[in-house]
Amino acid sequence: MASSMKFICVLGLVLLVGAVVDGAGECGRSSPDNEAMKLAPCAGAAQDSNAAVPGGCCSQIKRFSQNPKCLCAILLSDTAKASGVDPEVALTIPKRCNFANRPVGYKCGPYTLP
């Protein structure tokens, strides 16, 4: 009985570790906080809706726009909040970059992508 219980515990641990390694999160194998660091060029545009959006920011946002779940997780992450990102303003960046295939109307927490 003890050996079968031990086997079940080990199996559970392997499955749990496997889920983490396989990238069960919104952004795959990376956490939204880690991915938020890649959006450093967007800092000014994510705080001021009148600020110009740099090309480097649009390149990164385009990558994340293919996965709106990840984009939302990044923009609502602790790293983004600590950086002074205004989620409502940040969610306008794909539109301000003139992306035709952006996820319009996607619900991102209490916000909606324009």
GIRAKA-V708370 format. One record per pair of residues at least 6 apart in sequence whose C-alpha atoms are under 8 Angstrom apart, sorted by the first residue. I is the first residue (numbers start at 1). GAP is how many residues later the second one is. Records with the same first field share a line. If there is no record, write none. Layout:
I->GAP, GAP
//
This chain:
20->9
21->8
22->6, 7
23->6, 7
25->6
26->6, 43, 44, 47
27->8, 40, 42, 43, 46
32->38, 41, 42, 45
33->41, 44, 45, 46, 47
35->39
36->38, 39, 41, 43, 44
37->42
38->22
39->18, 21, 22
40->17
41->13, 15, 16
42->11, 12, 14, 15
43->40, 42
44->7, 9
45->6, 7, 8, 9, 44, 45, 48
46->39, 40, 41, 43, 44, 45, 47
47->37, 38, 39, 42, 43
48->41
49->40, 41, 43
53->40, 43, 44
58->35, 36, 39
61->10, 32, 33
62->32, 37
64->6, 7
65->6, 29, 37, 38
66->36
68->35, 38
69->39
72->36, 37
74->6
75->6, 10, 12, 15, 16
76->11
87->24
88->23
91->21, 22, 23
92->21, 22
94->8
95->7, 19
103->10
104->8, 9, 10
105->7, 8, 9
106->6, 7
107->6
//
